[in-house]
Amino acid sequence: MDDLRATYRDEDEEDDDCATTATATANGVKHEPPEDHDHSDESKPSSDDDEEDPPPKKQKQLSSLNAPTLPEENQATEQAISIAAAAVGATETPKIAKKAKKKSNNVWTKSTSRKGKKKAKATANNAPTEDPVLITPVPRFPDKNDDAPDMKICLSKIYKAEKVELSDDRMRAASGKGYRMVRATRGVVEGAWYFEIRVLKLGETGHTRLGWSTEKGDLQAPVGYDANSFGYRDIDGTKVHKALRETYGGEGYVEGDVIGFYINLPDGAMYAPKPPHLVWYKGQRYVCATDTKEDPPKVVPGSEISFFKNGVCQGVAFKDLCGGRYYPAASMYTLPNQPHCVVKFNFGPDFEFFPEELNGRPVPRPMIEVPYHGFDSQTENGVSNEKKH
């Protein structure tokens, strides 16, 4: 403080007394007046001294005396703040790194980034894959008990509804309670063919629908129920296909009538779908589909189905048939607790009413001449050895 007062006196000598007085007053120290002043002034009151003295010049505040030191203090403060901030930043950075490290080491969380999914898909697509092979169990697989090369065509014990009953020679079929279908063991793909069915018994409530069916025909429904079968109805002689009845023949048939069935498939083998590939797998029979997409059915040009009643042609019932294998089929119906409806098949060669007037149609062959087209399959050490006839 003494150095500051000396500096202040050098700058303003005229106001030395006033400044000294003010400084002393501020510090609480009583200051004596200088020696060169009159002693008479000491006896005067302080109020008179203030009046006689000239008005002091504008004084500087005490706070201004410390002004030169303020910039240094501010610089020190700023330096301290910057050092503290740097220290805080240095201490916070490792914490953030530790948090990130903890997240990366969390084994219970799965990565949900899109990049990871894309990489996974890319690796899955690039992985070598084998061609899939679809196999389907065959519940009705043809075997030697149903048909064999040394046997003749007859009604199938496998391709029939459970409610249909067959005779010992497998030429007669009977059913009751509802329409159920049975078809023959062999079918035709091309050429003209013929067979007969005699209605042995209808009873009071019996009815029949007779005709042709492909391999896909529904056995739990009457002939003509879907697109895979073509029927001839006894009630009014209508033809039935896709469950739709259309007028045909003019009148129906009754018990004791003989119905003839004629089919013509010119070059039908060219339009038939590929036969299924039958295999053994783990002791069970399967159908192996090499191609998942089936070709659409192809229409056989000039194909037709006609029905005969006691040797009289009732006209062409269906034209432009799709390529495939067609089997003789029959479905019978009676009310519950009524005698079964019975029909008898005749595959030739001795027919009761072989068609005489064909109106230019090809002469048919009897169905008895249809060759065996089943499968001989033997399994040795899990390997199937199949031969198709």
ABEGO torsion letter per residue (X at the ends): XAAAAAAAAAABAAAAAAAAAAAAAAAGBBBBBBAABBAAAAABBAAAAAAABBBBBBBBBAAAAAAAAAAAAAAAAAAAAAAAAAAAAAAAAAAAAAAAAAAAABAABBBABAAAAAAAAAAAAABBBBBBBBBBBBABBBBAAABBAABBBBBBAABBBAABBBBAAGABBBBBGBBBBBBBABBBABEBBBBBBBBABAEAABBBBBEBBBAABBAABBBGABAABBBBBAAAGBBBBGGBBBBBGGBBBBBGBBBBBBBBBBGAAAABBBBBBBBBBGGBBBBBBABABBBBBBBBBGBBBBBBBGGBBAEBABBGBBBEBBBBBBBBBBBBGBBBBBBBBBAOABBABBBABAGGBBBBBBAAABBBABBBBBBBGGBBBBBBX
